[in-house]
Amino acid sequence: MFKELFSLFAVFIALFLFGMIIMRAGLLPLGGELFQRNVHRFTDKAWKGLLIGTVATAMLQSSSAVLVMTVGLVAANLLTFRQSIGIILGANIGTTITTEILVLDLSHFIIPLLLTGLVALFIPKKKAFSIGCLTFGLACIFIAMDGLESLAYPLSNLPSVHTLFHFTNDHSFTGILIGAALTGLVQSSTATTAIAMGFMSDHLLTLKSGIAIMLGANIGTCITAFLATIGASKHAKLVAFANIWLNLLGVIIFLPIMDVLVQVVTSMTDDKMQQLAHSSVIFNTICSVVLLPFAQAFARFVEWIHSKSQTYQ
């Protein structure tokens, strides 16, 4: 029973990640080209960088992809580190679009999306292929979401999992660690949040625990950008460090006021999954917008704190 459940759990996570990769494969030729073509025009001011970072991440459905491209641009001296700050702030906002999409009840569109995707993938045109990847990947994501939700209750009956849930519900910091570790493992904060949503829908995790996991996922997603800086210039590494500091400071600030965030999102909707999605939007938007007027000061802080770090050299 234990092996069967965790095998299915791993399959649905793999299907979710596969869907994300396929969907990005369709979006990247369009969004990636648009992002790199316009990035220079929209980074002379931090607020412009925030806008292009938000739009590009919403189009690519991946803050990691945008940050990796940004690291590449800085490494190639096509963009300065300070110009990248706005993009980093925007990427954190844009990534919340995915979680909002996940809570929509689109399960009845799964078959049409799969069929549309399969047909479009066999049409020998670039745009048709992109549409095929987008629809097929989206269908895989919704299939995985339904699977994760169906496994939530059987998994919770396992003594070890039940104990972990109970402990997480009583200790928010544990949720942050789980979120960070799981995201570092699967390389997707969206997948981690989706898993938390599945358990919350069956009332196995409290909203506060789900928010804690979401906060941890924001820290864990920094790993991808950091890995992209291996062997890169010191200025490119600063992009990854800035992303880490943004999310780390945001979590530190929000941790004491999580009860306030819980009250805010519960007043907005009764749906548990929507509450977690809204929490992600509120957290990332507030962190980015509050820091926006201090973008250059934040850049100087990152430069100063890593000026003598061995990983910076």
PLY file of the C-alpha trace (Angstrom):
ply
format ascii 1.0
element vertex 313
property float x
property float y
property float z
element edge 312
property int vertex1
property int vertex2
end_header
0.00 0.00 0.00
2.77 2.42 1.00
4.81 1.74 -2.15
1.78 1.93 -4.42
0.63 5.28 -3.06
4.05 6.88 -3.23
4.63 5.44 -6.70
1.40 7.06 -7.88
2.37 10.27 -6.04
5.71 10.31 -7.90
3.97 9.61 -11.22
1.56 12.53 -10.80
4.40 14.88 -9.81
6.37 13.71 -12.86
3.30 14.25 -15.05
2.86 17.75 -13.59
6.50 18.64 -14.29
6.26 17.09 -17.77
3.22 19.25 -18.48
5.05 22.37 -17.29
8.06 21.58 -19.50
5.92 20.88 -22.58
3.85 24.02 -22.00
7.01 26.14 -21.66
8.41 24.57 -24.83
5.43 26.06 -26.65
5.63 29.42 -24.93
9.41 29.90 -25.02
9.77 30.59 -28.78
7.21 33.37 -28.47
7.76 34.78 -24.98
11.52 34.21 -24.85
12.14 36.03 -28.11
9.84 38.90 -27.07
11.57 39.18 -23.69
15.10 39.33 -25.08
14.13 41.71 -27.89
12.55 44.26 -25.55
14.59 43.80 -22.36
16.96 46.70 -23.12
14.11 49.14 -23.73
12.42 48.28 -20.43
15.27 48.15 -17.96
16.41 51.78 -17.76
13.92 52.17 -14.90
13.20 49.58 -12.19
9.42 49.87 -12.66
9.80 49.09 -16.37
11.90 46.06 -15.51
9.17 44.96 -13.10
6.59 45.17 -15.88
8.61 43.17 -18.42
9.58 40.64 -15.73
5.92 40.16 -14.79
4.69 39.84 -18.39
7.53 37.56 -19.48
7.06 35.25 -16.48
3.29 35.13 -17.01
3.87 34.20 -20.67
6.57 31.62 -19.99
4.87 30.30 -16.82
8.28 30.11 -15.15
10.12 32.64 -13.03
13.16 30.35 -13.18
13.25 30.54 -16.99
13.14 34.35 -16.90
15.82 34.53 -14.21
18.07 32.08 -16.07
17.74 34.22 -19.23
18.49 37.31 -17.15
21.59 35.65 -15.70
22.68 34.88 -19.26
22.18 38.48 -20.39
24.16 39.82 -17.42
26.90 37.22 -17.96
27.16 38.36 -21.62
27.37 42.01 -20.49
24.18 42.80 -22.38
22.52 43.84 -19.13
23.94 45.24 -15.91
23.18 43.71 -12.53
21.35 46.84 -11.38
19.16 46.75 -14.48
18.16 43.19 -13.58
16.61 44.12 -10.22
13.30 45.20 -11.74
13.09 41.97 -13.75
13.67 39.93 -10.57
10.86 41.79 -8.80
8.52 41.29 -11.76
9.34 37.59 -12.11
8.16 36.99 -8.55
4.80 38.56 -9.37
4.39 36.86 -12.75
4.89 33.37 -11.33
1.72 33.72 -9.24
-0.39 33.65 -12.42
0.21 29.91 -12.68
-1.18 29.16 -9.22
-4.29 31.22 -9.99
-4.82 29.16 -13.16
-4.47 25.92 -11.20
-7.46 26.68 -8.97
-9.82 27.09 -11.93
-12.11 24.09 -12.43
-11.06 23.21 -15.98
-11.15 19.41 -15.61
-13.93 19.14 -18.22
-11.55 20.75 -20.75
-8.87 18.05 -20.32
-9.97 15.84 -23.24
-10.47 18.78 -25.70
-7.06 20.19 -24.68
-5.37 16.80 -25.17
-6.96 16.27 -28.59
-6.23 19.83 -29.72
-2.65 19.49 -28.58
-2.09 16.16 -30.32
-3.51 17.43 -33.61
-1.56 20.71 -33.47
1.72 18.92 -32.70
1.54 17.11 -36.04
0.99 20.30 -38.06
4.38 21.28 -39.59
4.18 24.95 -38.61
6.01 26.70 -35.77
2.97 28.49 -34.37
0.81 25.35 -34.52
3.53 23.39 -32.71
3.65 26.06 -29.98
-0.13 25.90 -29.56
0.04 22.10 -29.44
2.69 22.15 -26.71
0.68 24.72 -24.73
-2.64 22.85 -24.82
-1.17 19.36 -24.38
1.04 20.52 -21.48
-1.89 22.28 -19.82
-3.99 19.12 -20.06
-1.19 17.09 -18.42
-1.03 19.61 -15.58
-4.76 19.36 -14.87
-4.64 15.55 -15.01
-1.81 15.63 -12.47
-3.74 18.05 -10.25
-6.76 15.75 -10.21
-4.47 12.82 -9.39
-2.72 14.64 -6.54
-6.09 15.61 -5.04
-7.34 12.01 -5.24
-4.20 10.75 -3.46
-4.35 13.29 -0.64
-6.72 11.35 1.61
-5.16 7.85 1.13
-1.70 9.28 1.82
-2.92 11.01 4.96
-3.97 7.65 6.41
-0.35 6.49 6.45
0.94 6.95 10.03
4.19 8.69 9.04
2.46 11.12 6.68
-0.30 11.81 9.18
2.29 12.61 11.86
4.12 14.94 9.48
0.90 16.78 8.59
-0.02 17.15 12.24
3.43 18.50 13.09
3.37 20.89 10.13
-0.04 22.23 11.13
1.37 23.05 14.58
4.76 24.38 13.44
4.83 26.81 10.52
8.61 26.77 10.26
8.45 23.06 9.39
6.18 23.93 6.47
8.72 26.46 5.21
11.48 23.85 5.35
9.29 21.30 3.54
8.37 23.83 0.86
11.99 24.86 0.29
13.29 21.27 0.23
10.55 19.94 -2.05
10.94 22.84 -4.48
14.69 22.36 -4.53
14.08 18.69 -5.36
11.45 19.07 -8.10
12.73 22.48 -9.32
9.24 23.96 -9.42
7.56 26.14 -6.80
4.31 25.73 -8.73
4.44 21.94 -8.31
5.09 22.33 -4.58
2.16 24.72 -4.22
-0.03 22.33 -6.24
0.83 19.49 -3.86
-0.10 21.68 -0.88
-3.37 22.60 -2.62
-4.22 18.92 -3.07
-3.81 18.21 0.64
-5.63 21.40 1.63
-8.64 20.51 -0.53
-9.15 17.43 1.67
-8.66 19.54 4.83
-5.48 17.66 5.75
-3.35 20.79 5.84
-4.49 24.05 7.36
-4.36 27.27 5.37
-1.54 28.51 7.59
0.48 25.36 6.85
-0.20 25.75 3.13
1.02 29.35 3.25
4.15 28.23 5.11
4.87 25.66 2.38
4.25 28.33 -0.27
6.71 30.68 1.46
9.29 27.90 1.57
8.68 27.19 -2.11
9.61 30.80 -2.91
12.98 30.22 -1.24
13.49 26.83 -2.89
12.84 28.17 -6.39
15.97 30.35 -6.09
18.11 27.23 -6.48
17.54 27.01 -10.25
18.83 30.53 -10.91
21.76 29.93 -8.56
22.74 26.75 -10.44
22.68 28.74 -13.69
25.41 31.04 -12.31
27.99 28.25 -11.87
31.04 29.34 -13.83
29.44 32.70 -14.68
30.78 36.19 -13.98
30.50 37.75 -10.53
27.82 40.16 -11.75
25.72 37.27 -13.09
26.00 35.56 -9.69
24.63 38.71 -8.06
21.35 38.20 -9.97
20.87 34.86 -8.20
21.92 36.33 -4.84
19.44 39.21 -5.25
16.63 36.73 -5.94
17.59 34.73 -2.84
17.68 37.84 -0.63
14.35 39.11 -1.99
12.53 35.89 -1.11
14.40 35.27 2.14
13.69 38.77 3.49
10.07 38.49 2.34
9.58 35.23 4.24
11.25 36.68 7.38
8.91 39.69 7.28
5.74 37.69 6.57
6.39 34.87 9.03
5.27 36.86 12.13
2.15 38.19 10.35
0.93 34.95 8.76
-2.24 35.07 10.87
-3.09 38.44 9.30
-2.57 37.00 5.81
-4.81 34.06 6.74
-7.58 36.46 7.82
-7.26 38.51 4.63
-7.52 35.59 2.19
-10.29 33.82 4.13
-12.34 37.02 3.86
-11.86 36.92 0.08
-13.06 33.34 -0.60
-14.14 30.13 1.13
-12.28 27.90 -1.35
-9.09 26.53 0.25
-7.15 26.29 -3.00
-8.09 29.83 -4.01
-7.05 31.06 -0.58
-3.54 29.65 -1.07
-3.33 31.02 -4.61
-4.38 34.49 -3.39
-1.84 34.25 -0.57
0.91 33.69 -3.13
-0.22 36.71 -5.15
-0.39 38.95 -2.06
3.00 37.82 -0.71
4.92 38.21 -3.97
3.20 41.43 -5.03
3.74 43.17 -1.69
7.40 42.09 -1.51
8.12 43.35 -5.03
6.10 46.58 -4.89
7.43 47.61 -1.46
11.01 47.02 -2.60
10.55 48.75 -5.97
11.29 52.34 -4.76
14.45 51.01 -3.08
15.63 48.92 -6.04
18.99 50.65 -6.38
19.58 50.62 -2.62
18.75 46.89 -2.62
21.24 46.35 -5.47
23.94 48.16 -3.49
23.11 46.04 -0.43
23.54 42.81 -2.43
26.80 44.09 -3.94
28.12 45.08 -0.51
27.17 41.92 1.35
28.71 39.66 -1.32
31.73 41.84 -2.11
34.07 39.56 -0.16
32.21 36.30 -0.60
34.17 33.48 -2.23
31.13 32.51 -4.33
30.99 36.04 -5.67
34.58 36.06 -6.95
0 1
1 2
2 3
3 4
4 5
5 6
6 7
7 8
8 9
9 10
10 11
11 12
12 13
13 14
14 15
15 16
16 17
17 18
18 19
19 20
20 21
21 22
22 23
23 24
24 25
25 26
26 27
27 28
28 29
29 30
30 31
31 32
32 33
33 34
34 35
35 36
36 37
37 38
38 39
39 40
40 41
41 42
42 43
43 44
44 45
45 46
46 47
47 48
48 49
49 50
50 51
51 52
52 53
53 54
54 55
55 56
56 57
57 58
58 59
59 60
60 61
61 62
62 63
63 64
64 65
65 66
66 67
67 68
68 69
69 70
70 71
71 72
72 73
73 74
74 75
75 76
76 77
77 78
78 79
79 80
80 81
81 82
82 83
83 84
84 85
85 86
86 87
87 88
88 89
89 90
90 91
91 92
92 93
93 94
94 95
95 96
96 97
97 98
98 99
99 100
100 101
101 102
102 103
103 104
104 105
105 106
106 107
107 108
108 109
109 110
110 111
111 112
112 113
113 114
114 115
115 116
116 117
117 118
118 119
119 120
120 121
121 122
122 123
123 124
124 125
125 126
126 127
127 128
128 129
129 130
130 131
131 132
132 133
133 134
134 135
135 136
136 137
137 138
138 139
139 140
140 141
141 142
142 143
143 144
144 145
145 146
146 147
147 148
148 149
149 150
150 151
151 152
152 153
153 154
154 155
155 156
156 157
157 158
158 159
159 160
160 161
161 162
162 163
163 164
164 165
165 166
166 167
167 168
168 169
169 170
170 171
171 172
172 173
173 174
174 175
175 176
176 177
177 178
178 179
179 180
180 181
181 182
182 183
183 184
184 185
185 186
186 187
187 188
188 189
189 190
190 191
191 192
192 193
193 194
194 195
195 196
196 197
197 198
198 199
199 200
200 201
201 202
202 203
203 204
204 205
205 206
206 207
207 208
208 209
209 210
210 211
211 212
212 213
213 214
214 215
215 216
216 217
217 218
218 219
219 220
220 221
221 222
222 223
223 224
224 225
225 226
226 227
227 228
228 229
229 230
230 231
231 232
232 233
233 234
234 235
235 236
236 237
237 238
238 239
239 240
240 241
241 242
242 243
243 244
244 245
245 246
246 247
247 248
248 249
249 250
250 251
251 252
252 253
253 254
254 255
255 256
256 257
257 258
258 259
259 260
260 261
261 262
262 263
263 264
264 265
265 266
266 267
267 268
268 269
269 270
270 271
271 272
272 273
273 274
274 275
275 276
276 277
277 278
278 279
279 280
280 281
281 282
282 283
283 284
284 285
285 286
286 287
287 288
288 289
289 290
290 291
291 292
292 293
293 294
294 295
295 296
296 297
297 298
298 299
299 300
300 301
301 302
302 303
303 304
304 305
305 306
306 307
307 308
308 309
309 310
310 311
311 312
